[in-house]
Each structure stands twice: as C-alpha cells, then as structure tokens.
Amino acid sequence: MMLVFCTFPDMPNAREIGSGIISEGLAACVNLVPQVESIYLWEGKIQSENEVLAVFKLRSDGFELLEKILSERHPYEVPEIVGVTADSVNGGYLDWVLGES
C-alpha cells in the first residue's frame, strides 16, 4: 500500500480531480485537508500559499498511473506528487485498499 501526497490550489480543484481518481479506481480513498500553508522556493523567491492537501491511498503498483493522471489534470506547472510506502497498516484496512484500487 502507498500514500500519495498532492497539494492543490483550492477545494474545487482537489475535489474534482480526487473524485475522478476514485471513480476511475486508481485509488481506494482520498482525504482532502483544507487550509494547509505551504512555504516554498519558486523561481528563486520564497512563496507562501494556502492550499488543500490530498492524501490518496492505493496499491503501490498503481503509483505510475496515478502520477501520470495527476500530472495531466493538475493545474500547477509542477505539481507535488509524493508517494510513500506504508510499512505498517492494520489488516482490514489494507485488504480494503488493495481490493478497491
């Protein structure tokens, strides 16, 4: 199982893209966390933006396809798409994620 983190500029974008990912079976679940503040360097300047954090849960072998779809649909020029393998997951939840994605 894998968790994939991706930030969006606003809730409508995150909800639309996240819902599409779920309906297409590319992930079992997505949590949308509103109002995260991101501070980062962009083109040599420190930026600060309010964003929505999406956390996708999926099979590890689905990362490449999810990355491709997110990159195509995302409004940012360079979207954050970070996958982290989940080393410890309770059995029932793991079974559900693996069965749905």
N, CA, C and O atoms as a MOPAC input file, in Angstrom:
PM7 MOZYME 1SCF
protein

 N      0.84200 1    -1.18000 1     0.00000 1
 C      0.00000 1     0.00000 1     0.00000 1
 C      0.88100 1     1.23500 1     0.00000 1
 O      2.00700 1     1.21800 1     0.49600 1
 N      0.35000 1     2.29500 1    -0.56100 1
 C      1.08500 1     3.54200 1    -0.66900 1
 C      0.17600 1     4.71700 1    -0.34000 1
 O     -1.02600 1     4.67800 1    -0.59900 1
 N      0.75800 1     5.75400 1     0.22900 1
 C      0.09700 1     7.04500 1     0.41000 1
 C      0.73700 1     8.00100 1    -0.58700 1
 O      1.96100 1     8.04100 1    -0.71300 1
 N     -0.07900 1     8.76700 1    -1.29100 1
 C      0.43400 1     9.75200 1    -2.23600 1
 C     -0.09400 1    11.11900 1    -1.82200 1
 O     -1.30200 1    11.32900 1    -1.71300 1
 N      0.83200 1    12.04100 1    -1.59300 1
 C      0.50600 1    13.39800 1    -1.18200 1
 C      0.54000 1    14.31200 1    -2.39700 1
 O      1.46200 1    14.25200 1    -3.21000 1
 N     -0.47500 1    15.15800 1    -2.51000 1
 C     -0.55000 1    16.09700 1    -3.62900 1
 C     -1.29300 1    17.34100 1    -3.15300 1
 O     -2.38900 1    17.23400 1    -2.60200 1
 N     -0.70900 1    18.51400 1    -3.35900 1
 C     -1.38100 1    19.75200 1    -2.96500 1
 C     -2.08800 1    20.36800 1    -4.16900 1
 O     -1.66500 1    20.20400 1    -5.31300 1
 N     -3.17600 1    21.08100 1    -3.87900 1
 C     -3.99500 1    21.75100 1    -4.89100 1
 C     -4.22700 1    23.20100 1    -4.48400 1
 O     -4.15100 1    23.52900 1    -3.30000 1
 N     -4.50800 1    24.07000 1    -5.44600 1
 C     -4.68600 1    25.47500 1    -5.11500 1
 C     -5.97800 1    25.77100 1    -4.35500 1
 O     -6.05600 1    26.77600 1    -3.64800 1
 N     -6.99700 1    24.90600 1    -4.48800 1
 C     -8.27800 1    25.16500 1    -3.83100 1
 C     -9.09500 1    23.86900 1    -3.74300 1
 O     -8.75800 1    22.86300 1    -4.36800 1
 N    -10.17000 1    23.91900 1    -2.95700 1
 C    -11.00900 1    22.75000 1    -2.73900 1
 C    -11.73100 1    22.28500 1    -4.01000 1
 O    -11.80300 1    21.07800 1    -4.23900 1
 N    -12.26700 1    23.17800 1    -4.84600 1
 C    -12.92900 1    22.68100 1    -6.05600 1
 C    -12.01000 1    21.85000 1    -6.95600 1
 O    -12.42700 1    20.80700 1    -7.46000 1
 N    -10.77400 1    22.29100 1    -7.16400 1
 C     -9.81400 1    21.52000 1    -7.95800 1
 C     -9.51300 1    20.18100 1    -7.29100 1
 O     -9.53300 1    19.14000 1    -7.94800 1
 N     -9.23700 1    20.20600 1    -6.00900 1
 C     -8.90000 1    18.97800 1    -5.28300 1
 C    -10.06600 1    17.99900 1    -5.31200 1
 O     -9.86400 1    16.80400 1    -5.52500 1
 N    -11.27300 1    18.48900 1    -5.10100 1
 C    -12.45000 1    17.62500 1    -5.06800 1
 C    -12.73600 1    17.02800 1    -6.44400 1
 O    -13.02700 1    15.83700 1    -6.55500 1
 N    -12.65500 1    17.83900 1    -7.48100 1
 C    -12.93600 1    17.35800 1    -8.83700 1
 C    -11.92300 1    16.28800 1    -9.26600 1
 O    -12.30600 1    15.21600 1    -9.73400 1
 N    -10.64700 1    16.58600 1    -9.10300 1
 C     -9.61300 1    15.64000 1    -9.52100 1
 C     -9.62000 1    14.41300 1    -8.60900 1
 O     -9.51000 1    13.28600 1    -9.09200 1
 N     -9.74900 1    14.61900 1    -7.30600 1
 C     -9.79200 1    13.49700 1    -6.36400 1
 C    -10.97400 1    12.57600 1    -6.62200 1
 O    -10.81900 1    11.35500 1    -6.59900 1
 N    -12.14000 1    13.13200 1    -6.86400 1
 C    -13.32600 1    12.32100 1    -7.15000 1
 C    -13.14500 1    11.52300 1    -8.42700 1
 O    -13.55600 1    10.36400 1    -8.49900 1
 N    -12.53500 1    12.12900 1    -9.43500 1
 C    -12.27700 1    11.42200 1   -10.68300 1
 C    -11.33700 1    10.24500 1   -10.47900 1
 O    -11.55000 1     9.16500 1   -11.03100 1
 N    -10.30400 1    10.45900 1    -9.68700 1
 C     -9.33600 1     9.38900 1    -9.39200 1
 C    -10.04000 1     8.21800 1    -8.70400 1
 O     -9.79700 1     7.05800 1    -9.03500 1
 N    -10.90800 1     8.53200 1    -7.75200 1
 C    -11.63300 1     7.47600 1    -7.03400 1
 C    -12.60500 1     6.76700 1    -7.97100 1
 O    -12.66200 1     5.53800 1    -7.98000 1
 N    -13.36900 1     7.51800 1    -8.75700 1
 C    -14.36100 1     6.88800 1    -9.63700 1
 C    -13.70900 1     6.01800 1   -10.70600 1
 O    -14.33400 1     5.07800 1   -11.19800 1
 N    -12.47600 1     6.31300 1   -11.06900 1
 C    -11.75200 1     5.51300 1   -12.06000 1
 C    -11.01400 1     4.32500 1   -11.43500 1
 O    -10.37600 1     3.54600 1   -12.14400 1
 N    -11.10200 1     4.18900 1   -10.11900 1
 C    -10.49200 1     3.05500 1    -9.44300 1
 C     -8.98300 1     3.12600 1    -9.31800 1
 O     -8.32300 1     2.10300 1    -9.13300 1
 N     -8.42600 1     4.34200 1    -9.42000 1
 C     -6.97700 1     4.49900 1    -9.32300 1
 C     -6.49500 1     4.58300 1    -7.87900 1
 O     -5.30800 1     4.40700 1    -7.60700 1
 N     -7.40400 1     4.84800 1    -6.96600 1
 C     -7.11400 1     4.88200 1    -5.53200 1
 C     -8.37800 1     4.44400 1    -4.80600 1
 O     -9.48200 1     4.56700 1    -5.33600 1
 N     -8.21200 1     3.93200 1    -3.59300 1
 C     -9.36000 1     3.49200 1    -2.80400 1
 C     -9.99400 1     4.64700 1    -2.04000 1
 O    -11.19000 1     4.62600 1    -1.74800 1
 N     -9.18600 1     5.65100 1    -1.72100 1
 C     -9.64600 1     6.73300 1    -0.85600 1
 C     -8.77300 1     7.95500 1    -1.08400 1
 O     -7.59800 1     7.83900 1    -1.43200 1
 N     -9.36000 1     9.12500 1    -0.88500 1
 C     -8.57600 1    10.35800 1    -0.83500 1
 C     -9.10500 1    11.21300 1     0.30700 1
 O    -10.30900 1    11.44300 1     0.41700 1
 N     -8.20200 1    11.67800 1     1.15000 1
 C     -8.55600 1    12.63700 1     2.19600 1
 C     -8.17600 1    14.01600 1     1.70100 1
 O     -7.06700 1    14.21300 1     1.20300 1
 N     -9.08500 1    14.97700 1     1.83300 1
 C     -8.80500 1    16.36200 1     1.46300 1
 C     -8.68000 1    17.18200 1     2.73600 1
 O     -9.63000 1    17.29600 1     3.51000 1
 N     -7.51500 1    17.74400 1     2.94100 1
 C     -7.22300 1    18.51900 1     4.14800 1
 C     -7.16000 1    19.98700 1     3.74700 1
 O     -6.18900 1    20.41300 1     3.12200 1
 N     -8.17900 1    20.76600 1     4.09800 1
 C     -8.19700 1    22.17300 1     3.68400 1
 C     -7.24000 1    23.02700 1     4.52000 1
 O     -6.85800 1    22.67500 1     5.63500 1
 N     -6.88000 1    24.13900 1     3.94000 1
 C     -6.13600 1    25.17400 1     4.66600 1
 C     -4.79100 1    24.72900 1     5.21300 1
 O     -4.50100 1    24.93100 1     6.39300 1
 N     -3.97200 1    24.12900 1     4.37100 1
 C     -2.58200 1    23.94200 1     4.75800 1
 C     -1.79800 1    25.10700 1     4.17500 1
 O     -2.07900 1    25.55400 1     3.06300 1
 N     -0.83800 1    25.58600 1     4.90500 1
 C      0.00900 1    26.66400 1     4.39500 1
 C      1.30500 1    26.06300 1     3.88500 1
 O      2.00500 1    25.35500 1     4.60900 1
 N      1.61300 1    26.35100 1     2.63700 1
 C      2.84800 1    25.86000 1     2.03000 1
 C      3.80800 1    27.01700 1     1.83100 1
 O      3.44500 1    28.04700 1     1.26200 1
 N      5.03000 1    26.84300 1     2.30100 1
 C      6.09300 1    27.83900 1     2.12800 1
 C      7.18200 1    27.15200 1     1.32500 1
 O      7.66500 1    26.09000 1     1.71800 1
 N      7.57300 1    27.74200 1     0.20600 1
 C      8.49200 1    27.07400 1    -0.71800 1
 C      9.22900 1    28.09400 1    -1.58000 1
 O      8.83200 1    29.25400 1    -1.68400 1
 N     10.30800 1    27.62900 1    -2.19100 1
 C     11.04400 1    28.45000 1    -3.15200 1
 C     10.50300 1    28.17800 1    -4.54800 1
 O     10.33500 1    27.02300 1    -4.94200 1
 N     10.23200 1    29.24100 1    -5.29300 1
 C      9.80500 1    29.11200 1    -6.68500 1
 C     10.46800 1    30.23400 1    -7.47800 1
 O     10.26200 1    31.41800 1    -7.21200 1
 N     11.25300 1    29.83200 1    -8.44300 1
 C     11.97400 1    30.78300 1    -9.28900 1
 C     12.79500 1    31.76400 1    -8.45300 1
 O     12.83100 1    32.96500 1    -8.72200 1
 N     13.45800 1    31.21000 1    -7.42300 1
 C     14.37000 1    31.98500 1    -6.59900 1
 C     13.73500 1    32.84800 1    -5.53500 1
 O     14.44400 1    33.59300 1    -4.85700 1
 N     12.41800 1    32.77900 1    -5.35900 1
 C     11.73600 1    33.60100 1    -4.36000 1
 C     10.94700 1    32.71900 1    -3.40400 1
 O     10.38400 1    31.69800 1    -3.79800 1
 N     10.91600 1    33.13500 1    -2.13700 1
 C     10.10900 1    32.42800 1    -1.14300 1
 C      8.64500 1    32.77000 1    -1.38200 1
 O      8.26500 1    33.93900 1    -1.45600 1
 N      7.83600 1    31.72800 1    -1.50100 1
 C      6.39800 1    31.86200 1    -1.70600 1
 C      5.66100 1    31.30400 1    -0.49700 1
 O      6.18400 1    30.44000 1     0.20700 1
 N      4.46400 1    31.78800 1    -0.25700 1
 C      3.59800 1    31.26300 1     0.79300 1
 C      2.17000 1    31.24500 1     0.24900 1
 O      1.63400 1    32.27500 1    -0.15800 1
 N      1.56600 1    30.05400 1     0.25100 1
 C      0.21900 1    29.88800 1    -0.30400 1
 C     -0.62000 1    29.00600 1     0.61000 1
 O     -0.10600 1    28.08600 1     1.24600 1
 N     -1.91500 1    29.29600 1     0.67100 1
 C     -2.85700 1    28.37300 1     1.28700 1
 C     -3.25800 1    27.36000 1     0.22500 1
 O     -3.61400 1    27.72900 1    -0.89400 1
 N     -3.19700 1    26.08900 1     0.58100 1
 C     -3.50900 1    25.02900 1    -0.36000 1
 C     -4.37700 1    23.97100 1     0.31700 1
 O     -4.61800 1    24.01400 1     1.52400 1
 N     -4.83500 1    23.02800 1    -0.48800 1
 C     -5.54600 1    21.85300 1     0.00100 1
 C     -4.61800 1    20.66100 1    -0.20700 1
 O     -4.07800 1    20.47100 1    -1.29700 1
 N     -4.43600 1    19.86800 1     0.82900 1
 C     -3.60600 1    18.67700 1     0.74400 1
 C     -4.49600 1    17.46800 1     0.48500 1
 O     -5.44000 1    17.21300 1     1.23400 1
 N     -4.19700 1    16.72900 1    -0.56900 1
 C     -4.89000 1    15.47300 1    -0.85000 1
 C     -3.96000 1    14.32800 1    -0.48800 1
 O     -2.77800 1    14.34000 1    -0.83300 1
 N     -4.50700 1    13.33700 1     0.21400 1
 C     -3.75300 1    12.13200 1     0.56900 1
 C     -4.50200 1    10.94700 1    -0.03800 1
 O     -5.57700 1    10.57000 1     0.42900 1
 N     -3.91800 1    10.37200 1    -1.08000 1
 C     -4.51100 1     9.23000 1    -1.77400 1
 C     -3.98300 1     7.94300 1    -1.15900 1
 O     -2.81200 1     7.86300 1    -0.78800 1
 N     -4.85200 1     6.92400 1    -1.04900 1
 C     -4.44600 1     5.59400 1    -0.58300 1
 C     -4.65700 1     4.61500 1    -1.72800 1
 O     -5.75400 1     4.53900 1    -2.28100 1
 N     -3.62500 1     3.86700 1    -2.08900 1
 C     -3.69800 1     2.98000 1    -3.23900 1
 C     -2.69100 1     1.84800 1    -3.14000 1
 O     -1.84500 1     1.81700 1    -2.24600 1
 N     -2.80200 1     0.92500 1    -4.07400 1
 C     -1.81400 1    -0.14600 1    -4.20700 1
 C     -0.50100 1     0.47000 1    -4.67400 1
 O     -0.50600 1     1.39900 1    -5.48100 1
 N      0.60300 1    -0.03100 1    -4.18100 1
 C      1.91200 1     0.51200 1    -4.56900 1
 C      2.15800 1     0.41500 1    -6.06500 1
 O      2.79900 1     1.29200 1    -6.64400 1
 N      1.65700 1    -0.64100 1    -6.69900 1
 C      1.88700 1    -0.78800 1    -8.13400 1
 C      1.03500 1     0.16200 1    -8.98500 1
 O      1.14800 1     0.16300 1   -10.21100 1
 N      0.18900 1     0.96400 1    -8.34400 1
 C     -0.62500 1     1.93900 1    -9.06900 1
 C     -0.02600 1     3.33400 1    -9.11300 1
 O     -0.63300 1     4.24800 1    -9.67000 1
 N      1.17600 1     3.51700 1    -8.52500 1
 C      1.74700 1     4.86600 1    -8.43600 1
 C      2.00700 1     5.48300 1    -9.80700 1
 O      1.64800 1     6.63800 1   -10.03400 1
 N      2.61400 1     4.74900 1   -10.71000 1
 C      2.97900 1     5.34200 1   -12.01200 1
 C      1.76200 1     5.86700 1   -12.75400 1
 O      1.81200 1     6.95600 1   -13.32500 1
 N      0.67100 1     5.11400 1   -12.75800 1
 C     -0.53200 1     5.56800 1   -13.44900 1
 C     -1.14800 1     6.76600 1   -12.73300 1
 O     -1.57300 1     7.72200 1   -13.38300 1
 N     -1.20100 1     6.72500 1   -11.40300 1
 C     -1.73700 1     7.87000 1   -10.65900 1
 C     -0.89800 1     9.11300 1   -10.91200 1
 O     -1.44800 1    10.19400 1   -11.12100 1
 N      0.41100 1     8.97900 1   -10.89500 1
 C      1.30000 1    10.11100 1   -11.16700 1
 C      1.02500 1    10.69600 1   -12.55600 1
 O      0.96200 1    11.91500 1   -12.71200 1
 N      0.86500 1     9.84900 1   -13.54300 1
 C      0.59500 1    10.29300 1   -14.91300 1
 C     -0.72400 1    11.06300 1   -14.98600 1
 O     -0.78000 1    12.14700 1   -15.56600 1
 N     -1.78000 1    10.50600 1   -14.40000 1
 C     -3.10400 1    11.13700 1   -14.44600 1
 C     -3.09200 1    12.45700 1   -13.67800 1
 O     -3.61800 1    13.45800 1   -14.16500 1
 N     -2.49900 1    12.47000 1   -12.48800 1
 C     -2.42700 1    13.71500 1   -11.71600 1
 C     -1.65200 1    14.78400 1   -12.48500 1
 O     -2.06600 1    15.94200 1   -12.51700 1
 N     -0.55100 1    14.41300 1   -13.09100 1
 C      0.25900 1    15.37100 1   -13.85200 1
 C     -0.52200 1    15.96100 1   -15.01400 1
 O     -0.39200 1    17.14900 1   -15.30900 1
 N     -1.32700 1    15.14900 1   -15.67200 1
 C     -2.12400 1    15.61700 1   -16.81300 1
 C     -3.24700 1    16.55600 1   -16.39500 1
 O     -3.54300 1    17.51800 1   -17.10500 1
 N     -3.87700 1    16.29400 1   -15.25600 1
 C     -5.07400 1    17.03800 1   -14.84300 1
 C     -4.79700 1    18.20400 1   -13.90600 1
 O     -5.64500 1    19.08100 1   -13.73900 1
 N     -3.63800 1    18.22100 1   -13.30300 1
 C     -3.34000 1    19.20100 1   -12.25200 1
 C     -3.14400 1    20.59500 1   -12.83100 1
 O     -2.53500 1    20.73700 1   -13.89100 1
 N     -3.65200 1    21.63500 1   -12.15100 1
 C     -3.49000 1    22.99600 1   -12.66100 1
 C     -2.08100 1    23.57800 1   -12.49000 1
 O     -1.74200 1    24.55600 1   -13.15700 1
 N     -1.26100 1    23.00000 1   -11.61600 1
 C      0.08400 1    23.53200 1   -11.41400 1
 C      1.02400 1    23.07900 1   -12.52200 1
 O      0.87300 1    21.99200 1   -13.08000 1
 N      1.98800 1    23.92300 1   -12.82800 1
 C      3.02800 1    23.58300 1   -13.79700 1
 C      3.85400 1    22.39300 1   -13.30700 1
 O      4.18100 1    21.49000 1   -14.07600 1
 N      4.18600 1    22.41100 1   -12.00500 1
 C      4.95000 1    21.32400 1   -11.38600 1
 C      4.21200 1    20.90200 1   -10.11400 1
 O      4.48400 1    21.43300 1    -9.03800 1
 N      3.28200 1    19.95300 1   -10.22900 1
 C      2.53800 1    19.54600 1    -9.03300 1
 C      3.37800 1    18.68800 1    -8.09600 1
 O      4.27300 1    17.95800 1    -8.52300 1
 N      3.06700 1    18.79300 1    -6.81900 1
 C      3.67000 1    17.91200 1    -5.82200 1
 C      2.96400 1    16.56200 1    -5.90800 1
 O      1.75400 1    16.47800 1    -5.70200 1
 N      3.70800 1    15.52000 1    -6.20800 1
 C      3.17700 1    14.15300 1    -6.21600 1
 C      4.23000 1    13.29600 1    -5.53100 1
 O      5.23900 1    12.93400 1    -6.13700 1
 N      3.99000 1    12.97300 1    -4.26300 1
 C      4.97800 1    12.27500 1    -3.45400 1
 C      4.35900 1    10.98200 1    -2.93200 1
 O      3.37200 1    11.01700 1    -2.19700 1
 N      4.93200 1     9.85200 1    -3.30400 1
 C      4.44900 1     8.55900 1    -2.84000 1
 C      5.30700 1     8.02200 1    -1.72300 1
 O      6.53600 1     8.06800 1    -1.78600 1
 N      4.64700 1     7.50800 1    -0.69200 1
 C      5.33000 1     6.92800 1     0.46300 1
 C      4.73100 1     5.54900 1     0.71300 1
 O      3.51800 1     5.41000 1     0.86900 1
 N      5.57400 1     4.55000 1     0.75100 1
 C      5.10100 1     3.19800 1     1.02900 1
 C      4.69000 1     3.09000 1     2.49000 1
 O      5.41400 1     3.52100 1     3.38700 1
 N      3.52300 1     2.51100 1     2.71200 1
 C      3.02500 1     2.31300 1     4.07300 1
 C      3.57300 1     0.99900 1     4.59800 1
 O      3.19300 1    -0.06900 1     4.11800 1
 N      4.45400 1     1.06600 1     5.57100 1
 C      5.09600 1    -0.12800 1     6.11300 1
 C      4.20600 1    -0.89500 1     7.08700 1
 O      4.28500 1    -2.12100 1     7.17700 1
 N      3.36900 1    -0.17700 1     7.80600 1
 C      2.51500 1    -0.81700 1     8.81800 1
 C      1.08700 1    -0.32600 1     8.64700 1
 O      0.80600 1     0.86200 1     8.80300 1
 N      0.18200 1    -1.25400 1     8.32600 1
 C     -1.22900 1    -0.92800 1     8.11100 1
 C     -2.05700 1    -2.05000 1     8.73000 1
 O     -1.73000 1    -3.22500 1     8.56700 1
 N     -3.13400 1    -1.69000 1     9.44400 1
 C     -3.95700 1    -2.75800 1    10.01400 1
 C     -4.57800 1    -3.59800 1     8.90000 1
 O     -4.93700 1    -3.08400 1     7.84000 1
 N     -4.69700 1    -4.89300 1     9.16000 1
 C     -5.07200 1    -5.87500 1     8.14700 1
 C     -6.35400 1    -5.58600 1     7.39800 1
 O     -6.38500 1    -5.67400 1     6.17100 1
 N     -7.41700 1    -5.24200 1     8.11600 1
 C     -8.69700 1    -4.98800 1     7.46300 1
 C     -8.63700 1    -3.80400 1     6.51300 1
 O     -9.16900 1    -3.86700 1     5.40400 1
 N     -7.99200 1    -2.72700 1     6.94000 1
 C     -7.88700 1    -1.53900 1     6.08300 1
 C     -7.01300 1    -1.84200 1     4.86500 1
 O     -7.33900 1    -1.44200 1     3.74700 1
 N     -5.92700 1    -2.53200 1     5.08100 1
 C     -5.03900 1    -2.90100 1     3.96700 1
 C     -5.78500 1    -3.73700 1     2.94400 1
 O     -5.67800 1    -3.48800 1     1.74300 1
 N     -6.53800 1    -4.72200 1     3.40200 1
 C     -7.32500 1    -5.56000 1     2.49100 1
 C     -8.29400 1    -4.72300 1     1.66800 1
 O     -8.45000 1    -4.93100 1     0.46500 1
 N     -8.94400 1    -3.77100 1     2.33700 1
 C     -9.91000 1    -2.90700 1     1.65500 1
 C     -9.21400 1    -2.06600 1     0.58100 1
 O     -9.68300 1    -2.01900 1    -0.55600 1
 N     -8.11400 1    -1.40900 1     0.91900 1
 C     -7.39500 1    -0.57200 1    -0.04700 1
 C     -6.93800 1    -1.41000 1    -1.23700 1
 O     -7.12500 1    -1.01500 1    -2.38700 1
 N     -6.34800 1    -2.54700 1    -0.96400 1
 C     -5.84000 1    -3.39100 1    -2.04800 1
 C     -6.98000 1    -3.91000 1    -2.92700 1
 O     -6.78900 1    -4.12200 1    -4.12500 1
 N     -8.13700 1    -4.11000 1    -2.35200 1
 C     -9.28100 1    -4.58100 1    -3.11000 1
 C     -9.97300 1    -3.52500 1    -3.94100 1
 O    -10.65800 1    -3.84200 1    -4.91300 1
 N     -9.79600 1    -2.24800 1    -3.55700 1
 C    -10.50600 1    -1.15600 1    -4.21800 1
 C     -9.65900 1    -0.36500 1    -5.20400 1
 O    -10.20300 1     0.43700 1    -5.96200 1
 N     -8.35500 1    -0.56500 1    -5.21900 1
 C     -7.50800 1     0.24700 1    -6.10700 1
 C     -6.66300 1    -0.63200 1    -7.00000 1
 O     -5.88900 1    -0.12400 1    -7.81200 1

